[in-house]
Amino acid sequence: MEGSVYVLTNPAMPNMVKIGKTTRNVELRLADLYSTGVPLPFECKYAAKVKYVDKTEKAFHTAFPPNRVNPKREFL
């Protein structure tokens, strides 16, 4: 499935990035993430449209396992 993979930062979480995917517009995903549990909005540092969004996102996560904050979360 086509979609976008992205790398986000948040000033409330210095020295961390969030890697994720969406099949919608990245700006809509940023709006979703800015909820009551997050004090400041995320900023998109990188986004790319890809043909295989699930495989591409998984490759990103596989490339950085020792740096992940929690293996079940998308934060590095």
C-alpha positions as CSV (number, residue, x, y, z in Angstrom):
1,M,0.0,0.0,0.0
2,E,1.3,3.5,-0.8
3,G,1.7,6.1,1.9
4,S,4.3,8.2,3.6
5,V,6.9,7.5,6.2
6,Y,8.0,10.3,8.4
7,V,10.5,11.4,11.0
8,L,9.1,13.8,13.7
9,T,10.6,15.8,16.5
10,N,8.9,17.5,19.4
11,P,10.5,20.3,21.5
12,A,9.0,18.7,24.6
13,M,11.0,15.6,23.9
14,P,14.5,16.7,23.1
15,N,17.0,14.2,21.6
16,M,14.1,11.9,20.5
17,V,12.5,11.3,17.1
18,K,9.3,9.5,16.2
19,I,9.4,7.3,13.1
20,G,6.0,6.4,11.7
21,K,3.8,6.0,8.7
22,T,0.5,7.2,7.3
23,T,-1.7,6.6,4.3
24,R,-3.1,10.1,4.7
25,N,-1.6,13.5,4.5
26,V,1.3,13.9,6.9
27,E,-0.1,17.2,8.2
28,L,-3.3,15.4,9.2
29,R,-1.2,12.9,11.1
30,L,0.6,15.7,12.9
31,A,-2.8,17.1,14.0
32,D,-3.8,13.6,15.3
33,L,-0.7,13.4,17.4
34,Y,-1.1,16.8,19.0
35,S,-3.5,15.7,21.8
36,T,-4.0,16.4,25.5
37,G,-1.2,14.0,26.3
38,V,1.4,16.0,24.3
39,P,2.4,19.5,25.6
40,L,3.7,20.8,22.2
41,P,3.0,19.8,18.6
42,F,5.3,17.6,16.6
43,E,7.4,19.0,13.8
44,C,8.0,17.0,10.6
45,K,11.7,16.8,9.8
46,Y,11.4,14.3,7.0
47,A,8.6,12.7,5.0
48,A,8.6,10.7,1.8
49,K,5.9,9.0,-0.2
50,V,6.7,5.4,-0.7
51,K,5.1,2.5,-2.6
52,Y,5.2,0.0,0.3
53,V,4.6,2.0,3.4
54,D,4.5,-0.9,5.8
55,K,7.7,-2.5,4.6
56,T,9.5,0.9,4.5
57,E,8.5,1.8,8.1
58,K,9.5,-1.6,9.3
59,A,12.9,-1.2,7.7
60,F,13.4,2.2,9.5
61,H,12.6,0.5,12.8
62,T,14.8,-2.5,12.1
63,A,17.7,-0.2,11.3
64,F,17.7,1.5,14.7
65,P,16.8,-1.2,17.4
66,P,19.6,-0.3,19.9
67,N,18.4,3.4,19.9
68,R,14.7,2.7,20.5
69,V,13.4,4.1,23.8
70,N,10.9,1.2,24.0
71,P,10.8,-1.7,21.5
72,K,7.0,-1.4,21.3
73,R,7.0,2.4,20.5
74,E,8.1,4.5,17.5
75,F,10.5,6.7,19.4
76,L,14.3,6.7,19.0
